[in-house]
Amino acid sequence: MVETIVFYTLSALILGLGVAVITTPNTVHSVLFLVMNFLCVAVIYVVLEAEFLAVIQVLVYAGGIVVLYLFVVMLVNLKRDPEAHQDPRRLSLVGLALAGAVLLELAGIVVYSYSREPSAPVAAAAASPVQGNVEQIGWLLYTDYLIPFEVASVLLLVAMVGAIVLAKREL
Amino acid sequence: MEITPAHYALLSAALFIIGVVGVLVRRNIIIIFMSIELILNAVNINLVANARHLENLVGQVFVVFVIAVAAAEAAVGLGILLAFFRNKETVNIDEMNVMRW
């Protein structure tokens, strides 16, 4: 019962704030709605027993990425409305209709796939020698997923160098 | 009523579509970047919900990778945006057509 109330409250908040992000005319307000959206998603992670990801969500998304967005919004000092000029070839209504069609398709897939009984039992998770959410994720990251983990670190290094090179005025 | 993984999947789908609408309809490229973050969050909710449903933590490990990719995407994308804004003084994607034939 508690989970039901929490789920519907958080869903309403997440979807409402998501709509606010893409509809608010003021970009700074949009970024602030995005922060609240990320915090609500972090609470959903707690409900889903993913405490490590909830902390990472708050630290990386709400603390890091959104601050980056705010910096850029402040640096990009707009003298005129960014939405003023519209390409006459742009068809926003077609975009909305296509997105609605994709939503119907996704919802149909979800309802269909969960309405059937699962045919085979799911394979049991590999036995982990450690207990606790953070310990188990760390154990997986440094055993089975060591190479993807290292590749992700290289990706972050490349992104950091690339962002500096792009944003610098001259090398 | 019990909350099943299907509920989380539908929430994820709805958030995904909100992001897609933002990408397709808005013309401010900063809003479009934020819509991409919403899409990635929708994917993460789906992964975490199924990780709990299947009692398998691999889904949560992949969310860590998705967050790393999102951080890289935001850094590089905003770097490109700043470099472009210095030359063209605009963040309207309808005016970003220098590479269009």
HADDOCK unambig.tbl for C-alpha pairs under 7 A between the chains (distance, minus, plus):
assign (segid A and resid 4 and name CA) (segid B and resid 1 and name CA) 6.85 0.50 0.50
assign (segid A and resid 4 and name CA) (segid B and resid 2 and name CA) 6.58 0.50 0.50
assign (segid A and resid 4 and name CA) (segid B and resid 3 and name CA) 5.98 0.50 0.50
assign (segid A and resid 11 and name CA) (segid B and resid 11 and name CA) 6.57 0.50 0.50
assign (segid A and resid 15 and name CA) (segid B and resid 15 and name CA) 6.12 0.50 0.50
assign (segid A and resid 18 and name CA) (segid B and resid 15 and name CA) 6.96 0.50 0.50
assign (segid A and resid 18 and name CA) (segid B and resid 18 and name CA) 6.56 0.50 0.50
assign (segid A and resid 19 and name CA) (segid B and resid 18 and name CA) 6.46 0.50 0.50
assign (segid A and resid 22 and name CA) (segid B and resid 22 and name CA) 5.34 0.50 0.50
assign (segid A and resid 22 and name CA) (segid B and resid 31 and name CA) 6.57 0.50 0.50
assign (segid A and resid 48 and name CA) (segid B and resid 48 and name CA) 6.94 0.50 0.50
assign (segid A and resid 48 and name CA) (segid B and resid 49 and name CA) 6.35 0.50 0.50
assign (segid A and resid 48 and name CA) (segid B and resid 52 and name CA) 6.52 0.50 0.50
assign (segid A and resid 65 and name CA) (segid B and resid 71 and name CA) 6.38 0.50 0.50
assign (segid A and resid 65 and name CA) (segid B and resid 74 and name CA) 6.90 0.50 0.50
assign (segid A and resid 82 and name CA) (segid B and resid 28 and name CA) 5.77 0.50 0.50
assign (segid A and resid 82 and name CA) (segid B and resid 91 and name CA) 6.11 0.50 0.50
assign (segid A and resid 82 and name CA) (segid B and resid 92 and name CA) 5.35 0.50 0.50
assign (segid A and resid 83 and name CA) (segid B and resid 27 and name CA) 5.79 0.50 0.50
assign (segid A and resid 83 and name CA) (segid B and resid 28 and name CA) 6.21 0.50 0.50
assign (segid A and resid 83 and name CA) (segid B and resid 92 and name CA) 6.36 0.50 0.50
assign (segid A and resid 86 and name CA) (segid B and resid 94 and name CA) 6.13 0.50 0.50
assign (segid A and resid 87 and name CA) (segid B and resid 94 and name CA) 5.43 0.50 0.50
assign (segid A and resid 92 and name CA) (segid B and resid 24 and name CA) 6.90 0.50 0.50
assign (segid A and resid 92 and name CA) (segid B and resid 25 and name CA) 5.17 0.50 0.50
assign (segid A and resid 95 and name CA) (segid B and resid 21 and name CA) 6.93 0.50 0.50
assign (segid A and resid 95 and name CA) (segid B and resid 24 and name CA) 5.44 0.50 0.50
assign (segid A and resid 95 and name CA) (segid B and resid 25 and name CA) 6.35 0.50 0.50
assign (segid A and resid 96 and name CA) (segid B and resid 21 and name CA) 6.04 0.50 0.50
assign (segid A and resid 99 and name CA) (segid B and resid 17 and name CA) 6.11 0.50 0.50
assign (segid A and resid 99 and name CA) (segid B and resid 20 and name CA) 6.38 0.50 0.50
assign (segid A and resid 99 and name CA) (segid B and resid 21 and name CA) 5.94 0.50 0.50
assign (segid A and resid 103 and name CA) (segid B and resid 13 and name CA) 6.65 0.50 0.50
assign (segid A and resid 103 and name CA) (segid B and resid 14 and name CA) 6.79 0.50 0.50
assign (segid A and resid 103 and name CA) (segid B and resid 17 and name CA) 5.99 0.50 0.50
assign (segid A and resid 106 and name CA) (segid B and resid 13 and name CA) 6.30 0.50 0.50
assign (segid A and resid 107 and name CA) (segid B and resid 10 and name CA) 6.23 0.50 0.50
assign (segid A and resid 107 and name CA) (segid B and resid 13 and name CA) 6.88 0.50 0.50
assign (segid A and resid 110 and name CA) (segid B and resid 6 and name CA) 6.38 0.50 0.50
assign (segid A and resid 110 and name CA) (segid B and resid 9 and name CA) 6.59 0.50 0.50
assign (segid A and resid 110 and name CA) (segid B and resid 10 and name CA) 6.87 0.50 0.50
assign (segid A and resid 111 and name CA) (segid B and resid 6 and name CA) 6.96 0.50 0.50
assign (segid A and resid 114 and name CA) (segid B and resid 6 and name CA) 6.19 0.50 0.50
assign (segid A and resid 122 and name CA) (segid B and resid 54 and name CA) 6.91 0.50 0.50
assign (segid A and resid 125 and name CA) (segid B and resid 55 and name CA) 6.79 0.50 0.50
assign (segid A and resid 125 and name CA) (segid B and resid 56 and name CA) 5.16 0.50 0.50
assign (segid A and resid 137 and name CA) (segid B and resid 57 and name CA) 6.83 0.50 0.50
assign (segid A and resid 137 and name CA) (segid B and resid 61 and name CA) 6.23 0.50 0.50
assign (segid A and resid 141 and name CA) (segid B and resid 61 and name CA) 6.86 0.50 0.50
assign (segid A and resid 152 and name CA) (segid B and resid 65 and name CA) 6.72 0.50 0.50
assign (segid A and resid 152 and name CA) (segid B and resid 68 and name CA) 6.67 0.50 0.50
assign (segid A and resid 156 and name CA) (segid B and resid 68 and name CA) 7.00 0.50 0.50
assign (segid A and resid 156 and name CA) (segid B and resid 72 and name CA) 5.69 0.50 0.50
assign (segid A and resid 159 and name CA) (segid B and resid 72 and name CA) 5.17 0.50 0.50
assign (segid A and resid 159 and name CA) (segid B and resid 75 and name CA) 6.64 0.50 0.50
assign (segid A and resid 159 and name CA) (segid B and resid 76 and name CA) 5.93 0.50 0.50
assign (segid A and resid 162 and name CA) (segid B and resid 76 and name CA) 6.37 0.50 0.50
assign (segid A and resid 163 and name CA) (segid B and resid 75 and name CA) 5.79 0.50 0.50
assign (segid A and resid 163 and name CA) (segid B and resid 76 and name CA) 4.81 0.50 0.50
assign (segid A and resid 163 and name CA) (segid B and resid 79 and name CA) 4.97 0.50 0.50
assign (segid A and resid 166 and name CA) (segid B and resid 79 and name CA) 5.34 0.50 0.50
assign (segid A and resid 166 and name CA) (segid B and resid 80 and name CA) 5.96 0.50 0.50
assign (segid A and resid 166 and name CA) (segid B and resid 83 and name CA) 6.13 0.50 0.50
assign (segid A and resid 167 and name CA) (segid B and resid 79 and name CA) 4.98 0.50 0.50
assign (segid A and resid 167 and name CA) (segid B and resid 82 and name CA) 6.11 0.50 0.50
assign (segid A and resid 167 and name CA) (segid B and resid 83 and name CA) 5.59 0.50 0.50
